[in-house]
Amino acid sequence: MTVEVVDEFDSEHVSELVQLYDQYHWWDDRTSDTIRRMIEHTDVLVGLRDTRSKELVAAGRVLTDFVYYAKIYDVIVTETHRGDGLGKKLVTAIVGHPVLDSVSALTLDCRSGLIPFYEKCGFTQHEKRINFEERTEEIVPMVYRTE
């Protein structure tokens, strides 16, 4: 599959993002209204679009101060294309986004099972750990240093 990077989202893209989030139980609480507000208040939103079908097949977002920190959230690939390398393409597009060039460190929290994936994308484990009682898996902070 050939994909193109998309980094301009507005209210017209809400339904596409709802479809992505609906595929994973972690984001059961996402609605069109909350996703619309999320788009308005997200600093960087990056997606991958299948050039043939025009379907949005992956997305992730970043909240940042554009100087010291940027935190990556909601990295997701559509169910039918997980394992096809789109996750790495998406993360590469996010950490390489031009508006994040001056940021010292990009961070994210991931499930422990995704540590090898994010390490392949250039992240390293941070020494701090977070355990949420309502989650069955440990959340592992990861960092991608740009310096």
C-alpha positions, 0 to 999 in steps of 0.5 A: 500500500502506498500512503501519503502523509496528511497534517491538515485536519479540520471538522470535515475529518471528524468522521474519519478519525471516529472510524479509526478510534472506534476500532480500538477499545482504549478509545471507547469514549470518543465521539464526534463532538469530542474529536472535533474539539480535540482537533481544534486544540491539538498542536500537531495531528498527522495521518496516513492516507491510502493513495488509492482508496483515499482512506485515512489508515493511521493517525497520531497527535502531539501536544507541545510547547514547541521548545522543550517538550512534545508529547505524542498521543493516540497513535493508531493504525486501522485494524486491517493494516496493522503489521504492515509497517504503517505504525513506523511510517506514522511515528517517523512522520510525527517525529520528523514534522517540521514544526517540531524541529526545535523541540528538545524531546518528544515523549509518549506513554505506551503499553509494555507490549509496544516497547519494542515497536517504539524502540525501533522508532528511536525511543528509549525507556524513561526511568519513571513508571506509571501504573493505573489501577483501572488498566491491566498493563503497565504504561511505560513512558518513552522518550525520543530525544532530538538533540 
